[in-house]
C-alpha cells in the first residue's frame, strides 16, 4: 500500500479542522438562532450542549479517524468496519459519505452567492436598493426565483462554476499542499476580516440619534445577549441549541474523521480536538455574535430585527446586511469584507465535505488522487444543477433538512454508540488518551458512555413525536413544491443506494486485512 499523506504541521492541522467547523453558520445561523431563542438564555443550553455533546463527539470522531487512518481508511465505511468488524458496519458508514456529499451539493451554491455579492459590493451593483422589498427582489432575481435586476440564472451559475473550480483545485493539490495551505492562509484572513467588521460594529454608536436614540449598538448587543430565562422551559430551545452545536462543529458528517485519518498513530488528538472546538467557538460566539444582529438592531430597531431573525440566515446575510452597507461610509468596502469573509468561511468547510468521498475512491478502488478528484468534481457539478435550477421549488431546503440537520444528529448517535458500546469505552478511552498532550478529566469517560448517547436519543425521540409525521408527509409545504421535494428525496435515495453499491464492490475487489 502506498504511503498515505500526512499533515505537514500541527498548526496546519488545527487550522484545517477549525476551518472545517467554521463556516456560514458561525456568522449567519448562530446569531439568528440566538435571537430567535431567548437571546442570552439560549447560551445556557448552548454551552451545556457544547460540553456534553460537542466536545465528547469531537474527541470520538478524532479517535475513530486516527484509528481508521492506521488501517489506510479516510472514510466512515472503512473506519466503522475497522472498529466494529461486522459486515453491516461499512454500510452504516455510508451515511457519512452520503451526508457530506449531499451537503456539498447545495452548500457550494450558497457559498458562491458570497463570492458574487462580494463583487456586487465593490462595484456597488445593489446600491440603490434601499428597502427590504427591493433588496429581496435583487436576491430572488439572482437566485432565479423571479425576474428583476437579473433576468436569468446565468450570473449565479457563473459564480457557482468559479466556486466549484476553486474548491476542486484546492482538493486536487491534496491534504498538505491544498487543504492545509488553504487553512493557513484562509483562517487567519477570516479571523482578521471578522475582527475588522466587529470593531466597525462596536464603534458604530447610534446611527440616527435624533429620530431613533434607542437604536444603538449597545442595545443591539443587549438584544442578542440579555437572557429571557422564561424560555428555558421550552424544549425547542434546548433542541435548537443542540442542533446548532452539531451544525457549527461539523460533527456527524465524517469530515473530522477524514482529517484525523492523516494523523500518525501517536499524534495528539486530545488537545488538537479541544483547540479546534475552542477556535470555532471564539469565531462563532465572540465574532459571529458581534456583527450581524447588533448592527441590524442599530439601524432597524428591535421589532424589525426580530422579524429579520425569524426570516432566517438568508434574509440576515443577503438582504439586511446589504441595506446596512449602503448607509455606512465606505460601505462598499465593508460589504466586500463581509461577503468575502463568508466566502472564505464557506470554502474552508466545503473542501472538507468532499475529502471523505475522494479518499474512499482513492483508497478502495486504487485510483489516482487526480482521477478520484475529477470523478467527484463531475458528480458534484452535475448534481448541483438540481439546486440551481429548482431552487424555488424547495430542493435546497429538502436536502438541507435531511442531510444537514436530521442525519447529522443520527450519525452522531450511531458514532458514539459504536465507539462506547460496541468497540468498548475502555478501548475508546485509551485511543483518545494515546499521545495526548493534556490529561482529559475522567468525567468525560462517563459523559461519552452514558450522557452523550442519552442526550442525542432524547433529541431523536422528541423529533419522532413532534416532527416526524408532518415532515415526512410534507405538511405546510406549498403544493407546487411537493412534486419537486419528492423527486429530491428520490434522488437522495438513489445516491445512497449508489454509495452502498460502491462500498459493496470495493470490499469485494479489495477485502481489507486487519491486524
C-alpha positions as CSV (number, residue, x, y, z in Angstrom):
1,X,0.0,0.0,0.0
2,X,1.4,3.4,-0.9
3,X,2.2,5.9,1.9
4,X,-0.7,8.0,2.9
5,X,-0.4,11.7,3.1
6,X,0.2,13.4,6.4
7,X,-0.4,16.9,7.7
8,X,2.8,18.9,7.3
9,X,2.4,20.9,10.5
10,X,0.3,20.8,13.7
11,X,-0.9,24.4,13.3
12,X,-2.0,23.5,9.7
13,X,-4.0,20.6,11.1
14,X,-5.7,22.6,13.8
15,X,-6.5,25.5,11.3
16,X,-7.8,23.0,8.7
17,X,-10.0,21.2,11.3
18,X,-11.2,24.6,12.6
19,X,-11.8,25.7,9.0
20,X,-14.0,22.6,8.6
21,X,-16.1,23.7,11.5
22,X,-16.0,27.5,10.9
23,X,-18.5,28.1,8.1
24,X,-21.5,30.2,7.1
25,X,-23.3,29.0,10.2
26,X,-21.0,30.9,12.5
27,X,-21.8,34.3,11.1
28,X,-25.4,33.7,9.9
29,X,-27.1,30.7,11.6
30,X,-25.8,31.3,15.1
31,X,-26.9,34.9,15.6
32,X,-30.3,34.1,14.1
33,X,-30.7,31.1,16.5
34,X,-29.7,33.1,19.5
35,X,-32.1,36.0,18.6
36,X,-35.0,33.6,18.0
37,X,-34.5,31.5,21.1
38,X,-34.3,33.8,24.1
39,X,-31.1,35.8,23.5
40,X,-28.6,35.2,26.3
41,X,-30.8,32.4,27.7
42,X,-30.0,30.4,24.5
43,X,-26.4,30.4,25.6
44,X,-27.2,28.2,28.7
45,X,-28.4,25.2,26.7
46,X,-25.9,26.0,24.0
47,X,-22.8,25.7,26.3
48,X,-24.3,22.7,28.1
49,X,-24.7,21.0,24.6
50,X,-21.1,22.1,23.8
51,X,-19.9,20.4,27.0
52,X,-22.0,17.2,26.8
53,X,-22.3,16.8,23.0
54,X,-19.8,18.9,21.1
55,X,-16.5,18.2,22.9
56,X,-17.2,14.5,23.5
57,X,-18.2,13.9,19.9
58,X,-15.2,15.9,18.7
59,X,-12.9,13.5,20.6
60,X,-14.9,10.5,19.5
61,X,-14.6,11.5,15.8
62,X,-10.9,12.3,16.1
63,X,-10.2,9.0,17.8
64,X,-12.2,7.0,15.2
65,X,-10.5,8.9,12.4
66,X,-6.9,8.4,13.6
67,X,-7.6,4.7,14.3
68,X,-9.1,4.2,10.9
69,X,-6.2,6.0,9.3
70,X,-3.9,3.5,10.8
71,X,-5.5,0.9,8.5
72,X,-5.5,3.2,5.5
73,X,-9.1,4.5,5.7
74,X,-10.0,8.1,5.3
75,X,-13.8,7.5,5.2
76,X,-16.5,6.2,7.6
77,X,-17.3,2.9,5.8
78,X,-13.7,1.8,6.4
79,X,-13.5,3.2,9.9
80,X,-16.7,1.6,11.1
81,X,-15.6,-1.7,9.5
82,X,-12.3,-1.5,11.5
83,X,-13.9,-0.6,14.8
84,X,-16.9,-2.9,14.7
85,X,-15.7,-5.8,12.4
86,X,-19.3,-6.6,11.4
87,X,-20.4,-6.9,7.8
88,X,-23.1,-4.3,8.3
89,X,-20.8,-1.7,9.7
90,X,-19.4,-0.4,6.4
91,X,-22.9,0.1,5.1
92,X,-23.8,2.2,8.2
93,X,-20.7,4.2,7.5
94,X,-22.1,5.0,4.0
95,X,-24.2,7.6,5.9
96,X,-21.0,9.6,6.4
97,X,-20.2,9.7,2.7
98,X,-23.8,10.5,1.9
99,X,-24.3,13.4,4.2
100,X,-21.1,15.2,3.4
101,X,-21.6,14.8,-0.3
102,X,-25.2,16.0,-0.3
103,X,-24.4,19.0,1.9
104,X,-21.6,19.9,-0.6
105,X,-24.0,19.9,-3.5
106,X,-26.1,22.7,-2.1
107,X,-23.6,24.4,0.3
108,X,-21.3,25.2,-2.6
109,X,-24.1,27.1,-4.3
110,X,-24.8,29.2,-1.2
111,X,-21.0,29.7,-0.9
112,X,-20.9,31.0,-4.4
113,X,-23.5,33.7,-3.6
114,X,-21.0,35.2,-1.3
115,X,-18.4,35.4,-4.0
116,X,-20.9,37.1,-6.2
117,X,-22.1,39.5,-3.6
118,X,-18.6,40.5,-2.6
119,X,-18.0,41.7,-6.1
120,X,-21.5,43.3,-6.2
121,X,-20.4,45.3,-3.1
122,X,-17.2,46.6,-4.6
123,X,-19.0,47.6,-7.8
124,X,-22.0,49.0,-5.8
125,X,-24.3,46.8,-8.0
126,X,-27.0,46.6,-5.4
127,X,-26.6,50.2,-4.2
128,X,-29.8,52.0,-4.8
129,X,-31.9,49.0,-3.4
130,X,-32.8,50.9,-0.2
131,X,-35.7,48.9,1.3
132,X,-36.4,45.3,2.2
133,X,-38.7,44.7,-0.8
134,X,-36.2,45.9,-3.4
135,X,-33.2,44.1,-1.8
136,X,-35.3,40.9,-1.5
137,X,-36.2,41.2,-5.2
138,X,-32.5,41.7,-6.1
139,X,-31.6,38.4,-4.2
140,X,-34.5,36.5,-5.7
141,X,-33.7,37.6,-9.2
142,X,-30.1,36.5,-8.6
143,X,-31.4,33.1,-7.4
144,X,-33.6,32.8,-10.4
145,X,-36.8,32.8,-8.3
146,X,-38.3,35.8,-10.1
147,X,-37.4,38.3,-12.7
148,X,-35.9,41.6,-11.6
149,X,-32.4,43.1,-11.7
150,X,-31.1,39.8,-13.0
151,X,-33.1,38.5,-15.9
152,X,-31.8,34.9,-15.7
153,X,-30.0,32.5,-13.5
154,X,-26.7,32.6,-15.5
155,X,-25.0,35.1,-13.3
156,X,-25.4,32.9,-10.3
157,X,-24.4,29.9,-12.4
158,X,-21.2,31.6,-13.4
159,X,-20.2,32.2,-9.8
160,X,-21.1,28.6,-8.9
161,X,-18.7,27.3,-11.6
162,X,-15.9,29.6,-10.3
163,X,-16.6,28.4,-6.7
164,X,-16.5,24.7,-7.7
165,X,-13.3,25.2,-9.7
166,X,-11.6,26.8,-6.7
167,X,-12.8,24.1,-4.3
168,X,-11.6,21.3,-6.5
169,X,-8.3,23.0,-7.4
170,X,-7.5,23.0,-3.6
171,X,-8.6,19.4,-3.3
172,X,-6.5,18.4,-6.4
173,X,-3.4,19.6,-4.6
174,X,-4.0,17.1,-1.8
175,X,-4.1,17.3,2.0
176,X,-0.8,19.2,2.9
177,X,-0.3,21.3,-0.3
178,X,-4.0,22.0,-0.8
179,X,-6.3,21.8,2.2
180,X,-3.6,22.7,4.8
181,X,-2.3,25.6,2.7
182,X,-5.8,27.0,2.3
183,X,-6.3,26.8,6.0
184,X,-3.0,28.5,6.8
185,X,-4.0,31.4,4.6
186,X,-7.7,31.4,4.9
187,X,-8.3,31.0,8.6
188,X,-6.1,33.9,9.8
189,X,-7.5,36.1,7.0
190,X,-11.1,35.1,8.0
191,X,-10.4,36.0,11.7
192,X,-8.8,39.3,10.7
193,X,-11.7,40.3,8.5
194,X,-14.2,39.3,11.2
195,X,-12.3,41.4,13.8
196,X,-12.3,44.4,11.4
197,X,-16.1,44.1,11.0
198,X,-16.7,43.6,14.7
199,X,-14.7,46.7,15.6
200,X,-16.6,48.7,13.0
201,X,-19.9,47.5,14.5
202,X,-18.8,48.2,18.1
203,X,-17.7,51.8,17.2
204,X,-20.9,52.5,15.2
205,X,-22.7,54.1,18.2
206,X,-26.2,55.4,17.4
207,X,-26.7,55.9,13.6
208,X,-29.7,58.2,14.0
209,X,-29.5,59.8,17.5
210,X,-32.2,62.4,16.6
211,X,-35.0,60.2,15.4
212,X,-34.1,56.8,16.9
213,X,-31.9,57.3,20.0
214,X,-32.8,53.8,21.3
215,X,-31.4,52.2,18.2
216,X,-27.7,51.8,19.1
217,X,-25.1,49.1,19.2
218,X,-25.2,48.8,23.0
219,X,-28.9,48.0,22.8
220,X,-28.2,45.7,19.9
221,X,-25.8,43.6,22.0
222,X,-28.4,43.6,24.8
223,X,-31.0,42.4,22.3
224,X,-28.9,39.3,21.4
225,X,-27.3,38.6,24.8
226,X,-29.9,39.6,27.5
227,X,-31.4,36.4,28.7
228,X,-35.1,35.6,28.6
229,X,-35.0,32.9,31.2
230,X,-38.7,32.1,30.9
231,X,-37.9,30.5,27.5
232,X,-35.6,27.8,29.1
233,X,-38.7,25.7,29.9
234,X,-39.4,25.3,26.2
235,X,-37.9,22.1,24.9
236,X,-37.4,23.5,21.5
237,X,-34.8,26.0,22.8
238,X,-32.7,23.1,24.0
239,X,-33.1,21.2,20.7
240,X,-32.2,24.4,18.8
241,X,-29.0,24.7,20.9
242,X,-28.1,21.1,20.4
243,X,-28.7,21.4,16.7
244,X,-26.5,24.5,16.5
245,X,-23.7,22.6,18.2
246,X,-23.9,19.8,15.6
247,X,-24.0,22.2,12.8
248,X,-21.3,24.5,13.9
249,X,-18.7,21.9,14.9
250,X,-19.4,19.8,11.8
251,X,-19.8,16.6,13.8
252,X,-21.9,13.8,12.3
253,X,-20.5,14.4,8.8
254,X,-17.5,12.2,8.6
255,X,-15.2,15.1,7.8
256,X,-13.4,15.3,11.1
257,X,-12.7,11.6,10.9
258,X,-11.3,12.1,7.4
259,X,-8.9,14.8,8.6
260,X,-7.9,12.8,11.7
261,X,-7.1,9.8,9.5
262,X,-4.0,11.7,8.2
263,X,-2.5,11.8,11.7
264,X,0.2,9.4,12.9
265,X,-0.7,6.7,15.4
266,X,0.6,8.6,18.4
267,X,-0.2,12.2,17.3
268,X,-2.2,14.1,19.9
269,X,-5.9,14.3,19.5
270,X,-7.0,15.4,22.9
271,X,-5.5,18.9,22.8
272,X,-5.9,19.2,19.0
273,X,-9.6,18.4,19.2
274,X,-10.1,20.9,22.1
275,X,-8.2,23.6,20.2
276,X,-10.3,23.0,17.1
277,X,-13.6,23.3,19.1
278,X,-12.3,26.4,21.0
279,X,-11.3,28.2,17.8
280,X,-14.7,27.6,16.4
281,X,-16.4,28.8,19.5
282,X,-14.3,32.0,19.5
283,X,-15.2,32.7,15.9
284,X,-18.9,31.9,16.5
285,X,-19.7,33.4,19.9
286,X,-17.3,36.3,20.1
287,X,-17.1,37.4,16.4
288,X,-20.3,35.9,14.9
289,X,-22.4,37.3,17.7
290,X,-20.9,40.7,17.4
291,X,-21.7,41.6,13.8
292,X,-24.9,40.9,12.0
293,X,-27.6,41.1,14.7
294,X,-26.2,44.1,16.7
295,X,-25.7,46.2,13.6
296,X,-29.2,45.3,12.3
297,X,-30.7,46.4,15.6
298,X,-28.7,49.7,15.4
299,X,-30.2,50.5,12.0
300,X,-33.6,48.9,12.0
301,X,-34.7,48.6,15.7
302,X,-35.9,45.7,17.9
303,X,-39.1,44.8,16.0
304,X,-37.6,44.7,12.6
305,X,-34.5,42.9,13.8
306,X,-36.7,40.2,15.3
307,X,-38.5,39.8,12.0
308,X,-35.2,39.6,10.2
309,X,-34.1,36.8,12.6
310,X,-37.4,35.0,12.0
311,X,-36.7,35.3,8.3
312,X,-33.6,33.2,8.7
313,X,-30.0,33.3,7.7
314,X,-30.5,34.3,4.1
315,X,-32.6,37.4,5.0
316,X,-29.9,38.4,7.5
317,X,-26.9,37.9,5.3
318,X,-28.1,38.8,1.8
319,X,-30.9,41.3,2.4
320,X,-30.4,43.2,5.7
321,X,-26.6,43.5,5.6
322,X,-26.5,45.0,2.0
323,X,-29.1,47.6,3.1
324,X,-26.8,48.5,6.1
325,X,-23.7,48.8,4.0
326,X,-25.4,51.4,1.8
327,X,-25.9,53.5,5.0
328,X,-22.2,53.3,6.0
329,X,-19.3,55.4,4.9
330,X,-17.1,53.2,2.7
331,X,-20.0,50.7,2.7
332,X,-18.8,49.1,-0.5
333,X,-15.6,48.2,1.3
334,X,-17.2,46.8,4.4
335,X,-19.7,44.9,2.2
336,X,-16.8,43.3,0.3
337,X,-15.2,42.3,3.6
338,X,-18.5,40.8,4.9
339,X,-19.2,38.7,1.9
340,X,-15.6,37.7,1.2
341,X,-15.4,36.7,4.9
342,X,-18.4,34.4,4.4
343,X,-16.9,33.0,1.2
344,X,-13.6,32.0,3.0
345,X,-15.7,30.5,5.8
346,X,-17.6,28.5,3.3
347,X,-14.7,27.2,1.3
348,X,-12.7,26.1,4.3
349,X,-15.7,24.0,5.2
350,X,-16.7,22.7,1.7
351,X,-13.3,21.3,0.9
352,X,-13.7,19.1,4.0
353,X,-17.0,17.8,2.8
354,X,-15.6,16.3,-0.4
355,X,-12.5,14.8,1.1
356,X,-14.1,11.6,2.5
357,X,-15.5,10.6,-0.9
358,X,-12.2,11.3,-2.7
359,X,-10.4,9.3,0.0
360,X,-12.9,6.4,-0.5
361,X,-12.4,6.2,-4.2
362,X,-8.7,6.6,-4.0
363,X,-8.1,4.0,-1.2
364,X,-10.8,1.4,-2.0
365,X,-10.5,1.4,-5.8
366,X,-6.8,2.1,-6.0
367,X,-7.2,5.0,-8.5
368,X,-5.0,8.1,-8.5
369,X,-5.8,11.1,-6.4
370,X,-6.2,13.2,-9.6
371,X,-8.8,10.8,-11.1
372,X,-10.7,10.4,-7.8
373,X,-10.9,14.2,-7.5
374,X,-12.1,14.5,-11.1
375,X,-14.8,11.9,-10.7
376,X,-16.2,13.7,-7.6
377,X,-16.0,17.1,-9.3
378,X,-18.1,15.8,-12.2
379,X,-20.7,14.2,-9.9
380,X,-20.9,17.4,-7.8
381,X,-21.1,19.6,-10.8
382,X,-24.0,17.6,-12.4
383,X,-25.9,17.3,-9.1
384,X,-25.6,21.0,-8.3
385,X,-27.8,21.7,-11.3
386,X,-30.8,20.4,-9.3
387,X,-30.2,23.0,-6.7
388,X,-29.5,25.9,-9.1
389,X,-32.4,25.4,-11.5
390,X,-35.0,24.1,-9.0
391,X,-34.1,26.3,-6.0
392,X,-37.5,28.0,-5.9
393,X,-39.2,24.6,-5.5
394,X,-37.5,23.8,-2.2
395,X,-34.8,21.4,-3.4
396,X,-32.1,23.0,-1.3
397,X,-34.4,23.1,1.7
398,X,-35.2,19.4,1.4
399,X,-31.5,18.4,1.1
400,X,-30.6,20.7,4.0
401,X,-33.2,19.2,6.3
402,X,-32.3,15.6,5.8
403,X,-28.6,15.8,5.2
404,X,-27.7,19.0,7.0
405,X,-30.0,18.6,10.1
406,X,-31.6,15.2,10.9
407,X,-28.9,12.9,9.7
408,X,-26.1,14.8,11.4
409,X,-27.8,14.0,14.7
410,X,-28.5,10.4,13.8
411,X,-24.9,9.8,12.7
412,X,-23.6,11.4,15.9
413,X,-25.8,8.9,17.9
414,X,-24.5,6.0,15.8
415,X,-20.9,7.0,16.2
416,X,-21.0,7.3,20.0
417,X,-22.9,4.0,20.4
418,X,-20.4,2.2,18.2
419,X,-17.4,3.9,19.9
420,X,-18.6,3.5,23.5
421,X,-20.7,0.3,23.5
422,X,-19.6,-1.8,20.5
423,X,-15.9,-1.1,20.3
424,X,-15.9,-0.6,24.0
425,X,-15.4,2.5,26.2
426,X,-12.2,1.3,27.6
427,X,-10.6,0.8,24.2
428,X,-12.1,4.1,23.0
429,X,-10.8,6.0,26.1
430,X,-7.3,4.6,25.6
431,X,-7.4,5.7,22.0
432,X,-8.4,9.2,23.0
433,X,-5.6,9.3,25.6
434,X,-2.9,7.9,23.3
435,X,-0.2,10.5,22.7
436,X,-2.4,13.1,24.5
437,X,-0.7,16.4,25.4
438,X,-3.3,17.1,28.1
439,X,-5.0,14.9,30.7
440,X,-8.7,14.6,29.9
441,X,-10.8,14.5,33.1
442,X,-12.3,11.1,33.8
443,X,-15.6,12.8,33.9
444,X,-15.7,12.7,30.1
445,X,-15.4,8.9,30.2
446,X,-18.9,8.7,31.7
447,X,-20.2,11.6,29.6
448,X,-19.2,9.8,26.3
449,X,-20.5,6.4,27.5
450,X,-23.8,7.5,29.1
451,X,-24.8,11.1,28.8
452,X,-24.0,11.9,25.2
453,X,-25.9,9.0,23.7
454,X,-28.8,9.6,26.1
455,X,-28.8,13.3,25.2
456,X,-28.9,12.6,21.5
457,X,-31.6,9.8,21.9
458,X,-33.8,12.4,23.7
459,X,-33.4,14.7,20.7
460,X,-34.3,11.9,18.2
461,X,-37.3,10.7,20.3
462,X,-38.6,14.3,20.6
463,X,-38.3,14.7,16.8
464,X,-40.2,11.4,16.3
465,X,-43.1,12.6,18.4
466,X,-43.3,16.2,17.2
467,X,-41.9,16.5,13.7
468,X,-41.6,13.1,12.0
469,X,-45.1,12.7,10.6
470,X,-45.6,16.3,9.4
471,X,-42.1,16.4,7.9
472,X,-42.4,13.0,6.1
473,X,-45.9,13.9,4.8
474,X,-44.8,17.5,3.9
475,X,-47.5,19.3,5.9
476,X,-47.3,23.0,5.5
477,X,-45.3,22.7,2.2
478,X,-46.6,24.7,-0.7
479,X,-48.4,22.5,-3.2
480,X,-46.3,23.5,-6.1
481,X,-43.1,22.4,-4.3
482,X,-44.3,18.9,-3.2
483,X,-43.5,17.0,-6.5
484,X,-40.0,18.5,-6.6
485,X,-39.4,17.7,-3.0
486,X,-40.4,14.1,-3.6
487,X,-38.1,14.0,-6.6
488,X,-35.3,15.3,-4.3
489,X,-35.9,12.5,-1.9
490,X,-35.8,10.0,-4.7
491,X,-32.5,11.5,-5.9
492,X,-31.0,11.2,-2.4
493,X,-32.2,7.6,-2.0
494,X,-30.7,6.7,-5.4
495,X,-27.5,8.4,-4.4
496,X,-27.4,6.5,-1.1
497,X,-28.0,3.2,-3.0
498,X,-25.2,4.0,-5.4
499,X,-22.8,4.6,-2.5
500,X,-23.9,1.3,-0.9
501,X,-23.2,-0.5,-4.2
502,X,-19.8,1.1,-4.5
503,X,-18.9,0.1,-0.9
504,X,-20.1,-3.5,-1.7
505,X,-18.0,-3.5,-4.9
506,X,-14.9,-2.1,-3.1
507,X,-14.9,-4.7,-0.4
508,X,-15.3,-7.5,-3.0
509,X,-12.4,-6.1,-5.0
510,X,-10.2,-5.2,-2.1
511,X,-11.1,-7.0,1.1
512,X,-9.4,-5.3,4.0
513,X,-7.0,-7.2,6.1
514,X,-6.7,-6.1,9.7
515,X,-4.2,-6.9,12.4
